[in-house]
């Protein structure tokens, strides 16, 4: 018999007004030009979209700091770009060394295994970056075709500052270098060409301040030659890089591209280019430092030591007697601010990505955190976080770009 229509509820009825301030590690708030672009729909083939694609690739080359001709937008989250990289470069008989600092770098290893390659993992303590000397020792275990790692491990707030050194070791060993910059692209320095990186991937919804569901990946000529020489196509049809090139390089049909998301990504990249990378990096460093000092003034401790600390996704130790669900629920219910929990670690996480790195959201978050900790029985001066953050930020905000 026919299924009756359910009760009809509009989004206005389902969602609060205003929406929560997203201070987790993605998705993140988006600027108005990105929102306007995402509201447009364009045919995925033809001269209008071709012009957008070529402009997007130019902007992407600047943000990625590469001259690679192959810069693709991927229909899907950062994990889709990650899978495109691993599935196209690995197959039975290939070997990969994967540096694992936490959940998301572990996902690189899992994708390599699903491509039926032999995967060797190099484990790093949560909250720490890899020592290049350990990579050098691991590379002595035989031939490797790929070395893969994250620049920033979102799950525990750790940064692999040694990406350039590891890339040099990979090149010496004759391996391709794959780097996940999902939580770091545009928030800190990345030099795809100068560091000798073969595949760099990222996601729209984090530091790029774009919508979820669109990602970015670039392939070096060296990587592309190996993709072209594959013994057979990868099992993933949508994520077959050679098929993706038909749209991104030749302007021909692969599948119906997510044109609204591509338009949004174009605007996100444009705003980054207008701000310039040095100013954007400084803005992220300054606002991250403000949050760190504010949290410490409230008596909280960062999970990662300074020399390994990721500034765009801060992992903060929970105070004794307080669990993450209780703290996060109070922040959202009382102050309409969302933050992130963790993957089994005694921490919570605060994002400093894109539009989160502005004076108003930072001070609002620190004020709410101080009041929440006090209300939940944690000894602290509720205003200390705001005052410490203000001392870092000063009176002038840099990096604001008009839409």
N, C-alpha and C positions, 0 to 999 in steps of 0.2 A: 504494500500500500504506500501511497505517497508520504514522504517525510514532510511534516509541517514546518513552516518557517519558524525560526527561533524568535524570541523577543528581540526587537530591533533597538539597538543602543548606538548612538552616535559616538564618535571619538570625544566630543565635548562632554558627553556623559561618563565616559570611561576614564578620562584623564583629568588630573587636577589642574587648576589654574592658580598660580603659574606652575609650570613643570618644575621638577626638582633641578637644582643646580648640580650638574654632573662633575664631581671632583674625584671620580675613580680613574682607572687606567685605560679607559676607552669603553664605549664611545665617548667623545668629548663634545663640548659645545662647538657650534659652527658659526662663522661670520655670516652676516646678512647676504653678501654677494654670493656665497656658496649656496645658501638656502634658496635665493632667487633662481640661480642656475638650475638647481635640482628640481624646481617646479616646471621646467620647460621639457618638452618632448620633441625630439628631432628624428627624422628618418635616419637609420643607421648607415645607409649607403647614399652616395651622391656628393656633389661638390661642397655643400655646407658642412657635412660631417667630416669630409676629407680635410677641410681647412682647420677644423677644430682639432682633429687628430694630429696634424703636423705641428700646430702650435703647442699642443699638450706635450708632444715629444721634445720640442725645443725647451720648454719650461722644465720638463722632467730631467733633461740632461744637466741643466743648471743645478737643480736641487740635489741630484745624484753626483754631481761633479764628474761627468763622463762625456766622452765624445762618441760613445757607442751609438751606432744607428738604430739598434734594436732596443727600444724602450716601449714596453707594452703595458696597457691597463688590463687588469684581470677582473673578470666578472666573479666576484666573490671576496671573502674576507682575506686577511693576510695569510691565513692557513692555505688558501687556494694558491696564492703566489708561491708559498713555501712548497706546496705539492708539485706545482709546475716545475720548479727548480729541481727537486729531488727526483721526480718521476721521469724527467727528460734526460737527466745526466747519469742515471743509474739503471742497471739491468743485471740479469744473472751473469756472474763472472766479474762484475765490477766491485771495487772495494772503497769504502768510505770511512774516514775518521771523523767522528762528530764529538765536539766539545759539549758536555752536558753540565750546565750550571743549575738547571731547574726544570720546571714543567715544559716550557715552550722549546727549549733546546732539545729536550727529550723527544719532543714531537718530530723534530728533524730526523732523529735516529729512527723513530718508528716509521716514518715515511720512506726512509731508505730501505728498511727491512721489507716493507710492502712492495717495493720495486724489485725485490728478490736479490738485492745486492748483499754482499757481506759487509756488515756494519760493525766497526770497532768504536766503542765509546770511551771517552776520557772524562771521568767524573771529576767535578769541582765542588767543593763545599758550598752549600747555599749561602748567598750573600758575598761570594768572592768571585773575582775574575781569574781567568786561567793564567798560569805562568808559562811563557813561551818555551822555557826549557823543558817542561813536561811534554809539550807538543813535539819538540825536536826528538825527544826520546821515543815517543809513540810512533813517529814517522819512520823509525828504524826497524819497525816490526814487519817490514816488507813493502811492497808496492801499494800505493793508494792512488785512486783516480780522482777522488774528491775529498776535500777537507771542508767541513761545514760547522758554523758556529753562529750564535747570536751576538750582536753588538751589545744589546741590553737584555737582560733576563727579567721580564716583567713580573714573574711570579715571586721573586725574592729581592728585587731592587738592586741587582748586581750588574756591574758594567764590565765588559771585556775591553779594557783600554788597549790591550795588546793586539787588536785586530791587524794593524800594519805589520807587526813582527811575525805573527802567525801566517799572514799572507805571503811574506817573503820566504818563510820556511816551506810552505806548500809549493810555491813556485820552484824552489830549489829541488823539491822532491818530484816534480813533474805532475803535481796534482792541481786540479781546478779548485778555486777558492769561492765558496758560497757563504754569503753573510746575510743574516736576517736583521733588518733595521726597522722592524715593525714599530718599536717604541722609541726609536732614536732618530729617524730621518727628519732633518730640519731642526732638531732640538740640540744637536751637538755636532762637532765636525765629522764629516765623512768624505773621503777622497777616493772614489771608485777607481779612477785610472791611476793616480799617483801611488796608491797602495797596492795596485795589482790585483784587484778583486775581479773575479770572472762572472759571478752572478750576485746581484744585490736585489733584495726584495723588501717591500714595505707594505703598509696598509693605510687606507685613507682615514680611518676614524680615530687616529691617535695624534701624533705631532703635526700631521699635515692639516688637521682641522677640517676634515672633509666628512662626508656621510659614510656610514658603514656599507660594506658590500662592494667596494671598488678598491683595487690594490694596484701596486706598481712593481714592475720587475724589469731589469736590464740584463742583457747577455753580452759578454765580450765576444770578440771574433774567435778567440781560442775555444771558448765554450760552444759557440755555434757550430764550429767545425766538427766537434765531437757529437753534437746532436744530429747533424747531417749524416754522420757516419754510423749511426745506430744500426744494429743488425735488423731491427724491426721497429715499428712505431710503438710508443708507450700504450699501455692499456687504457689510459684516460683520454677519451676523444676530445672533450671540451678543453682539457689542459694540455693538449699536444701543442708544443711551442711552434712547430712548423706550420700547423694549421692556423694558430693565432697570428702568425706572420702574414697570412693572406689578408687579414683585415688591417693590421697595424703597419704593415710595410707596403702592401700592394693595393689597399683600398678595395678589396674584393670580399665576397661573402665567406664567413666562417659560421657564425650563428647570429641571431639578432642581438646586437650589442646593447648593453644597458645605457642608452644614450643620455638619459637624464643624469645618471651617475658620472658619466664621462664629462658632461658639461660641468658638473659640480667639482670634479677633480681638476679640471682645467682652471677654474676660478681659485681653488685652494692653492694650486701651484703658482698661479699668477700673483696672488697676495704675498706668497713667500718671496718670490723674485722681486716684487716691489719693496718689500721690507728689507731685503738683502739677507743673505745667510749670516754674515758677521753680527748684524744687529739682532737677528732672531736668536742666534746662539747666546748672545749676551743677555737677552730678555729671559730666556729659559734658565740660564745659570743664576741670574739675580733673583727671580721669583722662587726658584727651588731653594736657594739659600735662605730666603725669607721664611719659607715654610719649615725648613729644618730648624732654624733658630727659634721659630715660634713654638714648635713641638718640644724642643729641648727646654725652653723656658717654662713649659707646662709640666716638666719633670719626665717627659718621655724620651726614649732612646731609639736612635736609628738602628735598624737591623744590620746593615752593611757598614763596615768601617769606611772612613773617608776615601782611602786609596782604591776602594772597589765599588764605591757608591754610584748608582745610577741616579741622575738628577731628574729625569723625566717621570719616573715612577718610584716614589719613595716608599720603602717598606719600614714600618715603625713598630717597635715591640709594644705589645699590650702591657699595661701596668698590672701588677699582681692583683688577682681577684676579679679581673674584668675580662670577659670574652668578647670576641669580635662581633658576633650577632647582636649582642646587647648594645654595644657602643654604636654600631652602624644603624640599628633600628632607632635609637634615640636621636641620632643626628638627622635622620630622614623625617621621623614623625614630628619632632619638635622644631626643626630648623629647615626642613625641605632641602637637605643636602645629601647627596649620595656619594659614598666612598666604596672601596672594595675590600673584600675579605682576602683570604689566602688559601693556598692549597696544602693544608695540613701544618703550616707553620704558625707559631704564636704571634702573629703580626696582623696589622691592617695596612692598607695601601692607599696612598693619596697621589693622584695624578698631577703632574705639572707639564701639561701637553697643550700646545697651541693656545687656544683662547682661555684655558685655565690659568695661564701665566699672565694675568692682569691683576692690577691692584685690588679692584673690588672683590672678585671671587676669592682671592687669597685672604684678605682681611675678614671677609664674611665667614670663611671657613675657620680661621683661627679663633674668631669670637665664639662661634658655635661650638668648637671643640673645647674651649675653656669652660664654657657653661655646661656642656654635656659631662665632662669629667667631674666637675664639682657636683652636679646633680646625681651622678652615679657613685659618689662616695670616694672619689680619688682626690687626695689632698693636693691642692694647687691653688695658685692665684688665677682666677678665671680671666683676668685682663692681661696676664703676662705674655700670652702668646701673641696677641694683637700688638702689644707694645714692642716686642722683639722683632716681629715681622716688619712693622713700620720703620724701625730703626735701620733695617737693611734696605727697604725700598726707598726711603726718603720721600720727598714731595713730588718728584718728577718721574713719570712713567715713560720709558723709551719704547720704541718699536710699534706704536699705534699707526696703522695704515688705514687711510680712508677708503671706503668701498666705492 
